Amino acid sequence: MFEDDFDRLLKERNTKEAEAEQIREILNLQKEKLTKYLFELTAIRASLDSWKPSQRIR
């Protein structure tokens, strides 16, 4: 019985390690996309700011 429990625990650990690696890969891809979008958003913001009318001093 101990051997069965031990084998089951080893299998569960291996499964969780594989799942964790997949999750890390997905998160890294999402991080790369988010970084790209943030860079694009910064460029868009700079472009929009350049179109603001200048203020007149009275």
C-alpha positions as CSV (number, residue, x, y, z in Angstrom):
1,M,0.0,0.0,0.0
2,F,2.8,2.4,0.8
3,E,4.4,1.7,-2.5
4,D,1.1,2.5,-4.3
5,D,0.7,5.8,-2.4
6,F,4.3,6.7,-3.1
7,D,4.0,6.0,-6.8
8,R,0.8,8.0,-7.0
9,L,2.5,11.0,-5.2
10,L,5.4,10.8,-7.6
11,K,3.1,10.8,-10.6
12,E,1.1,13.8,-9.2
13,R,4.4,15.7,-8.6
14,N,5.6,15.1,-12.2
15,T,2.2,16.1,-13.6
16,K,2.2,19.3,-11.5
17,E,5.8,20.1,-12.6
18,A,4.8,19.7,-16.2
19,E,1.7,21.9,-15.7
20,A,3.8,24.5,-14.0
21,E,6.2,24.6,-16.9
22,Q,3.4,25.1,-19.4
23,I,1.9,27.9,-17.2
24,R,5.3,29.6,-17.1
25,E,5.6,29.4,-20.9
26,I,2.1,30.9,-21.3
27,L,2.8,33.7,-18.9
28,N,6.1,34.5,-20.6
29,L,4.3,34.8,-23.9
30,Q,1.6,37.0,-22.4
31,K,4.3,39.1,-20.8
32,E,6.0,39.6,-24.2
33,K,2.7,40.6,-25.8
34,L,1.9,43.0,-23.0
35,T,5.4,44.6,-23.3
36,K,4.8,45.0,-27.0
37,Y,1.4,46.6,-26.5
38,L,2.7,48.9,-23.8
39,F,5.5,50.1,-26.2
40,E,2.9,50.7,-28.9
41,L,0.6,52.5,-26.4
42,T,3.5,54.8,-25.4
43,A,4.2,55.6,-29.0
44,I,0.5,56.4,-29.6
45,R,0.4,58.6,-26.5
46,A,3.4,60.5,-27.7
47,S,1.8,61.0,-31.1
48,L,-1.4,62.2,-29.6
49,D,0.4,64.6,-27.3
50,S,2.2,66.1,-30.3
51,W,-1.2,67.0,-31.8
52,K,-2.3,69.0,-28.7
53,P,-2.8,72.7,-29.5
54,S,-0.2,74.9,-27.9
55,Q,-1.5,77.2,-25.1
56,R,-1.6,80.9,-25.7
57,I,-0.2,83.1,-23.0
58,R,-2.3,86.1,-22.2
